[in-house]
Amino acid sequence: MTATLDEGPPAPANNGPKPILEGTRTRGVQFSVYFGVIAPLAALIAAVPFAWGWGLTWVDVALFVAFYAISGLGVTVSYHRYFTHGSFKAKPWLRVAMAIAGSLAVQGPVITWVADHRRHHAFSDREGDPHSPWLFGTSPLAISKGFWHAHMGWLFERDKTNIHRFAPDLVRDKAIKKVDELFWLWTLLSLTLPALLGGLLTWSLWGAVTAFFWAGLVRVCVLHHVTWSVNSICHMIGERPFTARDRSANFWPLAILSFGESWHNLHHADPTSARHGVQRGQIDISARVIWLFEKLGWAYSVRWPTPTRLAKLSAAGK
């Protein structure tokens, strides 16, 4: 469970909370951020003429779906519900496997990702939130600027969230720290494994090239924008059946692609809940994966929502 974060001003020495930020990214890290965002986006833009001219095989589709599922659930189940919010506990080997799966999404090392997201919850839609769309006002121009900032603009800022304030538990975890340090390796594997499998399954160099393009670059880009849409769209439009202290909302069109993350209103109303889609018809694939982990004995102490808790959250604003 995420500890309550003190939102007061930084204090000297060891008294009071640590600063929200800790310096800026180095030029090398900043370059990697730009490359990690722009290269997959360029691949997505090239996808239509690429497919029109050279085709899209079922091998490419199968590899895209497989790697999208592994890396996407690595973000939703692992990075988000497990490491950030402690929605369940897991066996040591599963913790490491989940951290690696999340790293395959190429959204940043696990500790950095978790620190940014815990900071988001500590200051949701207020000053200090790294990616709120409401930081610039409510005029049409301010809303446009806010959407860009929340969706991907914030990634290009060099300020670093203080991991020692927002993720001290992970900083102390030797196994997760090692996974975090090897983020470059997981990124490399995330792009080259599809190519390797595509080449072996088609027994051709061209099969490796197309798999690298579709199941590597394009898959990373699609997952990037689905995840970022939860930060932007799901804090701007949608339904708000539960009481939260911010503007988080449910946006059903993203439910399947985001594996249930777009049921965002309940998540902000009850952050440690293992299930976000709690109402009738709300598909939450991430919750089903956690349920499977629990049935297999790999996960335990799962924080499933209760009728009493949900009634309290839905009735609080009435």
Secondary structure, DSSP 8 states (H G I E B T S, - for coil): -------S---STTSS---SEEEE--HHHHHHHHHHHHHHHHHHHHHHHHHHHH---HHHHHHHHHHHHHHHHIIIIIIIIIIIT--SEE-HHHHHHHHHHHHTT-S--HHHHHHHHHHHHHTTTSTT-TT-TTSS-SSHHHHHHHHHHHHTGGGG--EEE-HHHH-HHHHT-HHHHHHHHTHHHHHHHHHHHHHHHHHHHHTSHHHHHHHIIIIIIIHHHHHHHHHHHHHHGGGTSSB--S--SS---B-GGGTTTTTTTTBHHHHHHSTT-S-S--STT---HHHHHHHHHHHTTSEES-----HHHHHHHHHTT-
